[in-house]
Amino acid sequence: MNATIDLLKSHRSIRKYTDQPVGDEALETIISAGQAAATSSFVQATTVIRVTDPEHRKQLRHMAGDQPYIEKAPEFLVFCADLARASLCCEMHGIEAQADYTEQFIIATVDTGLFAQNCAVAAESMGLGICYIGGIRNNIADVAELLGLPEHVYPVFGFCIGHPDQDPDLRPRLPMSVVLKEGSYSDDGDRETIADYDKVVEAYYAKRRGGSKAMTWTRQVAGLLSEKCRPHMLPFLHSKGFLKR
Amino acid sequence: MNATIDLLKSHRSIRKYTDQPVGDEALETIISAGQAAATSSFVQATTVIRVTDPEHRKQLRHMAGDQPYIEKAPEFLVFCADLARASLCCEMHGIEAQADYTEQFIIATVDTGLFAQNCAVAAESMGLGICYIGGIRNNIADVAELLGLPEHVYPVFGFCIGHPDQDPDLRPRLPMSVVLKEGSYSDDGDRETIADYDKVVEAYYAKRRGGSKAMTWTRQVAGLLSEKCRPHMLPFLHSKGFLKR
C-alpha cells in the first residue's frame, strides 16, 4: 500500500461544497491529468465543457433530476465523447469520415471514462471532492442543445468539483471473489456471497440514513433493471450519428 | 501539483516487462482500488477475468492482433462490462430483468472504464507498468467464447501488468484549449492549434522511431475513421443482449 492507493480507496461522492472556488489553475491541472490517461489509438476523443453561466447551471440542474449541487458546486463540467474532432482530422486530409460504427462509440466512451477518472483522482489528491452526474442523460437532447454539441459528440456525464463540506462514509464494495475471476467467467458461489454482502450494505444504509430506510444491494440493483432505462438514449445517439452500424 | 498528479502525468503504456511476478497480493490491491471508483447507481457492473493459462494467453494474443505482451506480461486481465450480475439480483427478487437498453450498456461500459483506470493508477503507484489492449475486440466473439462469457457480459479491453523493462517517452497530448471549452462546444481556432500540435507529434514520432517513420496526429486519427472499424461489434453486442433498444 502507498498514499496513492489510500487515496483511491477513500473515494466517496461529495455533494456539498464550501464556497471556496476551485480556481483556473487547479482546474487546468485536473484536466491535464485527465489528458494523460491512456487513449485508444491516440484518438483523444474527449472534450470537456466547463459551465459557469448561472442560468445554464440552473437549467442543467433541472434537466438532470433537480440535483442541487449541479447548480451550487464551484465547478461543473460536462464530459463529452467527441468524434467530431476526429472527423475534422479527416477533413484536413480530404478523407471521408465514417464515425457511425458501434466500435467507435465504444472507443470514445471508454476514452472519456479513463480521462474523467484521472480527473477524479487528481482532484481528490488536491483535497477536492467530486461527484459524477449520470443524471444529465435524463434529458440528454436538451443538454446537448444547451451545450451546442454537434454531430458525433454526446455528453456522457456531468462532474461537480469543490472543496468538501461533508464527510460521508465509504460505501462497501462487493467481495473480491465476485468481481475477480480466474481463467473464465463463473458465478459459482456468488449468490451466497452476495446474500452476505446484502447484509453489509443494509447495515451501511441503516447507519447512513439514520435507520430510516432499509435497502440491500440486490434490491437497489434490481430496481435499475426492472423498469425502462432512459429509452430515449438510442434514438438520441442515432440522431447524433452514433451506433448506426 | 503533488506526487499523485506527477504520477498521473507520467503515464505511458508499457509493453515490455521483466520476469518478476506481480503477485496475488499486489493484484488484489489493484483490483480493490478499481472497485473504489465511482459506480453508476451503485450497480458495480464490472467483472475482471485473470488469465493465467499459457495456452489461453497464446490464443488471446493471436485473437488480439498478435501483440506478444498479451502472452508474455506477468499478468493479463480482461475487463468485462457485466449486467449478468445485475440480472442475478433481479432473479433473487423475482423481478424480470431488462438489460437490453442502450443506457444500461453505457452505464456498464463507463463503470468498467472508471474501475480500470483506478487499477492503472494503483499499479503505476506501485512501480508497475500497464497497457490497455483494445485489440481483444478484433475477434470479440472468440474472446467471449474462450472466457465463457454469458449473455449481458462483454469484454471491453484487456490489460497487461508487470514490472517495466522499457522507459518510453511521454506522448504529447492536445493543447488545453482544444479539449477544455467554456460554456458551450466550439471548434473555433482548433484547426490552427491542431496544425501546430501535428508538428509536435511528428517530432515525437521522428525521435521515438529513430526518424524512420513520419506521422502526424491528424493523419493517425483520420486513419481510424477512414475505414470499416470492427463492423462485427454491433451484431456481436446484439447477440449478447446489448443495445437492442
Interface residues (C-beta under 8 A of the other chain):
Chain A: M1 N2 A3 T4 I5 L7 L8 K9 S10 H11 S13 L27 E28 T29 I31 S32 A33 Q35 A36 A37 A38 S40 S41 F42 V43 Q44 T46 T47 V48 I49 R50 V51 T52 D53 H56 C80 L83 A84 R85 A86 S87 L88 C89 C90 M92 H93 I95 E96 A97 Q98 A99 Y101 T102 E103 Q104 I106 I107 T109 V110 T112 G113 L114 A116 Q117 N118 A120 V121 A122 S125 M126 Y132 G134 R137 L146 L147 G148 L149 P150 V153 V156 F157 L170 R171 R173 L174 M176 V178 V179 L180 K181 E182 G183 S184 Y185 S186 D187 D190 R191 I194 A195 W217 T218 R219 Q220 V221 A222 L224 L225 S226 E227 K228 C229 R230 P231 M233 L234 L237 L243 R245
Chain B: M1 N2 A3 T4 I5 L7 L8 K9 S10 H11 S13 L27 E28 T29 I31 S32 A33 Q35 A36 A37 A38 S40 S41 F42 V43 Q44 T46 T47 V48 I49 R50 V51 T52 D53 H56 C80 L83 A84 R85 A86 S87 L88 C89 C90 M92 H93 I95 E96 A97 Q98 A99 Y101 T102 E103 Q104 I106 I107 T109 V110 T112 G113 L114 A116 Q117 N118 A120 V121 A122 S125 M126 Y132 G134 R137 L146 L147 G148 L149 P150 V153 V156 F157 L170 R171 R173 L174 M176 V178 V179 L180 K181 E182 G183 S184 Y185 S186 D187 D190 R191 I194 A195 W217 T218 R219 Q220 V221 A222 L224 L225 S226 E227 K228 C229 R230 P231 M233 L234 L237 L243 R245
